[in-house]
């Protein structure tokens, strides 16, 4: 039996925290991705420009740099704002950026850009004739979106969304650099304490592999669901 030298419970808690970061980041990324895709497809040049700048900047800056910028740079901005409030209005407030919130926001913000491109391509794959048919039947734009565009868009988007999710799952390891006690950070500290890196890091790798396997199974079920009626899954 693998001897974790008493660090097992803390690493298990770190694994739970890693899953929480991943799921919350996914929810944020999906929301930002959908908004970004709709903005890039908009006829209005202002949201289209904002979305283009967002996706271009995010895809051009390394994830690690963004994590450090948002956490440490954001804390500096909050401190500057706090000082300004005290000088101008004699209001003494200290803002502290929580590591968990910063990690979720950063990862969700980063992958929202990738999700936006995935959604945009998927929306463009929906045949325009079907949307026109919906309008001809008197359907509202809301009905067309949920009954025609969204189901077909999801069928085209799922492979890309699945790849983004799997990459994002591994990216959660970056939260350890801002001090969040995820399983990577806890395993690294335990490995340094007892000088047995394989004892702790191999189980961590196993957890990520297990999460990947479960994710692929769920994604396969979703692909079957959204491919219903096509004659193949």
Order of alpha helices (4+ residues) and beta strands (2+ residues): alpha-alpha-alpha-alpha-alpha-alpha-alpha-alpha-alpha-alpha
